[in-house]
Amino acid sequence: MNEANDRGHWTVVGEEFARIQASGLPVRPNYTWCVLHAASVASRTGVPEISVLEFGVAGGNGLVALEAAAAEAERALGVAIKVHGFDTGEGMPPATDPRDAAFLMERGDFPMDQGALRGRLERAELVLGDVASTVPTFLESGPAPVGFVAFDLDYYSSSRDALRLFDGDSAALLPRVLCYFDDIHGYPWGDSIGVRAAIREFNDGHRDRKIDAIEGMRYLIDATVAGQGGERWVEALYLAHLFDHPRYGEFEGTHLVRRLDLS
């Protein structure tokens, strides 16, 4: 547990978010806020170490931002944070399904300069290869419980394979895993194409594990993080629920209020 727990979860996340975003570090608001949320929950539930993941590294700016946010959240909240970035390392793979929206991009788009990126990284593990293979290997390695995942794989097929992360053993995942999906809004994304099709398919195929959009987050985040309520990322947050997780029902300390006394 950390002394930050003496303050409320939303206060801690909001104040640390403002500090980190103003620090001049190469951070992104969606990654910073989500890592802080996951780390705060872990601290309040006695989890000493978590993992945060990015699927779809491309040039690496997002992974650098995730790494920076993790280092700051670790110092602020006393929870160790492992950072992992998943990518082919060779740009977009060939499309394998019409729902991949190959009309938007071509094989090889979003390439990576592996040497340059590795030279910038300080703590992140770069996991290269097809996510259909690297995700099972990652789960078998016994990682610290995953608390946050950023999905930016564009394709339906790649997103479908990455979502198999949530088939992992409960020990590899927090009971609820915060997710950010980059390709959710705008043309041509819908429930029948891209990542939203992959999410719907996952939910249809699972009884005890579901991935839900967190509706109305602009109201909550606008109240705790000044100036962020109107940002698109706020409405791109989802939560993976592991109803079969042995700790799913434990109090996590994210309440807003706990009493409504008669006035």
C-alpha positions as CSV (number, residue, x, y, z in Angstrom):
1,M,0.0,0.0,0.0
2,N,1.1,3.6,-0.7
3,E,0.5,6.8,1.2
4,A,-1.3,8.1,-1.9
5,N,-4.1,5.8,-0.8
6,D,-4.9,8.2,2.0
7,R,-6.4,10.3,-0.8
8,G,-9.3,9.1,-3.0
9,H,-8.6,7.1,-6.1
10,W,-9.9,9.8,-8.5
11,T,-8.1,12.6,-6.7
12,V,-4.8,10.7,-6.9
13,V,-5.3,9.9,-10.6
14,G,-6.4,13.5,-11.4
15,E,-3.5,15.2,-9.5
16,E,-0.8,12.8,-10.7
17,F,-2.1,13.1,-14.3
18,A,-1.9,16.9,-14.2
19,R,1.7,16.7,-12.8
20,I,2.9,14.1,-15.3
21,Q,1.3,15.8,-18.4
22,A,2.9,19.1,-17.4
23,S,6.3,17.5,-16.8
24,G,7.6,17.9,-20.3
25,L,8.1,14.1,-20.6
26,P,7.1,12.5,-24.0
27,V,3.7,11.3,-22.6
28,R,0.2,10.9,-24.0
29,P,-2.9,11.7,-21.9
30,N,-4.7,8.4,-22.7
31,Y,-1.7,6.3,-21.7
32,T,-0.9,8.4,-18.6
33,W,-4.4,8.4,-17.2
34,C,-4.9,4.7,-17.8
35,V,-1.6,3.6,-16.3
36,L,-2.3,5.7,-13.2
37,H,-5.8,4.2,-12.9
38,A,-4.4,0.6,-13.1
39,A,-1.5,1.3,-10.7
40,S,-3.8,3.0,-8.2
41,V,-6.2,0.0,-8.2
42,A,-3.3,-2.4,-7.8
43,S,-2.0,-0.4,-4.9
44,R,-5.4,-0.3,-3.2
45,T,-5.9,-4.1,-3.6
46,G,-2.4,-5.2,-2.5
47,V,-1.0,-6.1,-6.0
48,P,2.7,-5.2,-5.9
49,E,3.4,-5.4,-9.6
50,I,1.4,-5.0,-12.9
51,S,2.0,-5.1,-16.6
52,V,0.9,-2.5,-19.1
53,L,0.8,-3.4,-22.8
54,E,0.7,-1.7,-26.2
55,F,-0.5,-3.7,-29.3
56,G,0.7,-2.0,-32.4
57,V,4.0,-0.2,-31.7
58,A,4.7,1.1,-35.3
59,G,7.5,3.7,-35.0
60,G,7.4,3.6,-31.3
61,N,6.2,7.0,-30.1
62,G,3.3,5.3,-28.2
63,L,5.6,2.8,-26.5
64,V,8.0,5.6,-25.4
65,A,5.0,7.4,-23.9
66,L,3.7,4.3,-22.2
67,E,7.2,3.7,-20.7
68,A,7.4,7.3,-19.4
69,A,4.0,7.2,-17.9
70,A,4.8,3.8,-16.2
71,A,8.0,5.2,-14.7
72,E,6.2,8.2,-13.2
73,A,3.2,6.1,-12.0
74,E,5.6,3.6,-10.4
75,R,7.3,6.4,-8.4
76,A,4.1,8.0,-7.4
77,L,2.1,4.9,-6.3
78,G,4.8,2.4,-5.3
79,V,3.6,-0.3,-7.7
80,A,6.2,-1.9,-10.0
81,I,5.1,-1.6,-13.6
82,K,6.4,-3.8,-16.5
83,V,5.9,-2.4,-20.0
84,H,5.5,-4.6,-23.1
85,G,5.1,-3.5,-26.7
86,F,3.8,-6.0,-29.3
87,D,4.3,-5.5,-33.1
88,T,5.4,-7.5,-36.2
89,G,8.4,-5.2,-36.4
90,E,7.9,-5.1,-40.1
91,G,4.8,-2.9,-40.5
92,M,1.3,-4.0,-41.3
93,P,1.0,-7.7,-42.2
94,P,-1.1,-8.8,-45.2
95,A,-4.8,-8.6,-44.6
96,T,-6.5,-11.9,-44.1
97,D,-10.2,-11.0,-43.8
98,P,-12.5,-8.4,-45.5
99,R,-13.2,-7.0,-42.0
100,D,-9.5,-5.9,-41.8
101,A,-10.4,-2.9,-44.0
102,A,-7.5,-3.4,-46.3
103,F,-8.9,-0.6,-48.4
104,L,-7.4,1.8,-45.8
105,M,-3.9,0.6,-45.7
106,E,-1.3,-1.7,-47.3
107,R,1.1,-4.3,-46.2
108,G,4.2,-2.7,-44.8
109,D,2.5,0.5,-43.6
110,F,3.6,1.8,-40.2
111,P,7.1,0.3,-40.3
112,M,9.5,0.2,-37.4
113,D,13.2,1.2,-37.1
114,Q,14.0,-1.4,-34.5
115,G,17.5,-0.2,-33.8
116,A,16.4,3.4,-33.3
117,L,13.5,2.4,-31.1
118,R,15.5,0.0,-28.9
119,G,18.0,2.9,-28.5
120,R,15.2,5.0,-27.0
121,L,13.6,2.5,-24.7
122,E,14.7,2.3,-21.1
123,R,12.4,-0.3,-19.5
124,A,9.9,-1.6,-22.1
125,E,10.2,-5.1,-23.6
126,L,9.7,-5.1,-27.4
127,V,7.8,-8.3,-28.4
128,L,8.1,-8.9,-32.1
129,G,6.1,-11.3,-34.2
130,D,2.5,-12.3,-35.1
131,V,0.3,-11.7,-32.1
132,A,-1.4,-15.0,-32.7
133,S,1.9,-16.5,-31.5
134,T,3.3,-13.9,-29.2
135,V,0.3,-13.5,-27.0
136,P,0.1,-17.2,-25.9
137,T,3.9,-17.1,-25.3
138,F,3.5,-14.0,-23.2
139,L,0.8,-15.6,-21.1
140,E,2.8,-18.7,-20.6
141,S,5.8,-16.7,-19.3
142,G,3.9,-15.8,-16.1
143,P,3.7,-12.1,-16.4
144,A,2.8,-9.6,-13.7
145,P,-1.0,-9.1,-13.8
146,V,-2.0,-7.0,-16.8
147,G,-3.8,-3.8,-15.7
148,F,-3.9,-1.7,-18.9
149,V,-3.8,-2.5,-22.6
150,A,-3.7,-0.1,-25.6
151,F,-4.9,-1.7,-28.8
152,D,-3.8,-0.1,-32.1
153,L,-3.6,-2.9,-34.5
154,D,-6.1,-1.6,-37.1
155,Y,-7.1,-5.0,-38.5
156,Y,-10.0,-7.1,-37.3
157,S,-7.9,-10.2,-37.5
158,S,-4.9,-8.9,-35.5
159,S,-7.2,-7.4,-32.9
160,R,-9.1,-10.7,-32.6
161,D,-5.8,-12.5,-32.0
162,A,-4.7,-9.9,-29.5
163,L,-7.9,-10.2,-27.5
164,R,-7.0,-13.8,-26.7
165,L,-5.0,-12.1,-24.0
166,F,-8.2,-12.2,-22.0
167,D,-8.4,-16.0,-22.3
168,G,-5.3,-16.1,-20.0
169,D,-5.2,-17.5,-16.5
170,S,-6.5,-15.1,-13.8
171,A,-3.1,-14.8,-12.3
172,A,-2.0,-13.0,-15.5
173,L,-4.7,-10.4,-15.3
174,L,-6.3,-8.0,-12.9
175,P,-10.0,-8.7,-12.3
176,R,-10.8,-5.7,-14.5
177,V,-8.4,-4.6,-17.2
178,L,-8.7,-1.0,-18.5
179,C,-8.4,-0.9,-22.3
180,Y,-7.9,1.9,-24.9
181,F,-8.9,1.1,-28.5
182,D,-7.5,3.5,-31.0
183,D,-9.6,2.4,-34.0
184,I,-13.1,2.8,-32.6
185,H,-14.5,6.1,-33.9
186,G,-15.0,7.6,-37.3
187,Y,-15.0,6.2,-40.9
188,P,-15.2,3.3,-41.5
189,W,-15.4,1.6,-38.1
190,G,-18.5,-0.1,-36.9
191,D,-19.7,-3.2,-35.2
192,S,-19.1,-5.3,-38.3
193,I,-15.6,-4.3,-39.2
194,G,-12.2,-3.7,-37.5
195,V,-11.7,-3.9,-33.8
196,R,-15.3,-3.4,-32.9
197,A,-16.1,-6.6,-34.8
198,A,-13.4,-8.4,-32.9
199,I,-14.8,-7.2,-29.5
200,R,-18.3,-8.3,-30.5
201,E,-17.0,-11.7,-31.5
202,F,-15.1,-12.0,-28.2
203,N,-18.1,-11.2,-26.2
204,D,-20.4,-13.5,-28.2
205,G,-17.9,-16.4,-27.5
206,H,-17.4,-15.9,-23.8
207,R,-19.9,-16.2,-20.9
208,D,-17.6,-15.3,-18.0
209,R,-15.4,-12.7,-19.6
210,K,-16.7,-9.6,-21.4
211,I,-15.3,-6.4,-22.9
212,D,-17.6,-3.4,-22.4
213,A,-17.3,0.3,-23.5
214,I,-17.2,2.5,-20.4
215,E,-20.1,4.8,-21.3
216,G,-20.0,8.5,-20.3
217,M,-16.4,8.6,-19.2
218,R,-16.3,12.2,-20.4
219,Y,-18.3,13.2,-17.3
220,L,-16.1,11.4,-14.8
221,I,-12.8,12.4,-16.4
222,D,-13.9,16.0,-17.0
223,A,-14.6,16.2,-13.2
224,T,-11.1,14.9,-12.2
225,V,-8.8,16.0,-15.1
226,A,-9.3,19.6,-16.1
227,G,-9.6,20.0,-19.9
228,Q,-9.6,16.3,-20.8
229,G,-13.4,15.6,-20.9
230,G,-13.7,16.7,-24.5
231,E,-10.9,14.6,-25.9
232,R,-11.7,11.6,-28.1
233,W,-9.6,9.1,-26.1
234,V,-12.0,9.6,-23.2
235,E,-14.7,7.9,-25.2
236,A,-12.4,5.1,-26.4
237,L,-12.0,3.4,-23.0
238,Y,-13.3,-0.1,-22.4
239,L,-13.1,-2.5,-19.5
240,A,-12.4,-6.2,-19.7
241,H,-14.4,-8.0,-17.0
242,L,-13.1,-11.3,-15.7
243,F,-16.2,-12.4,-13.8
244,D,-14.6,-15.8,-13.1
245,H,-11.5,-14.1,-11.5
246,P,-11.2,-15.2,-7.8
247,R,-10.8,-11.5,-6.8
248,Y,-13.5,-10.0,-9.0
249,G,-15.8,-9.1,-6.2
250,E,-13.2,-7.6,-3.8
251,F,-13.5,-3.9,-3.0
252,E,-11.1,-1.9,-5.2
253,G,-11.3,1.6,-3.7
254,T,-12.6,3.4,-6.8
255,H,-15.8,4.7,-5.2
256,L,-16.9,8.3,-5.5
257,V,-19.0,8.4,-2.4
258,R,-20.0,5.8,0.2
259,R,-22.7,7.7,2.2
260,L,-25.8,9.7,1.2
261,D,-27.1,10.9,4.5
262,L,-30.4,12.5,5.0
263,S,-30.1,16.3,4.8
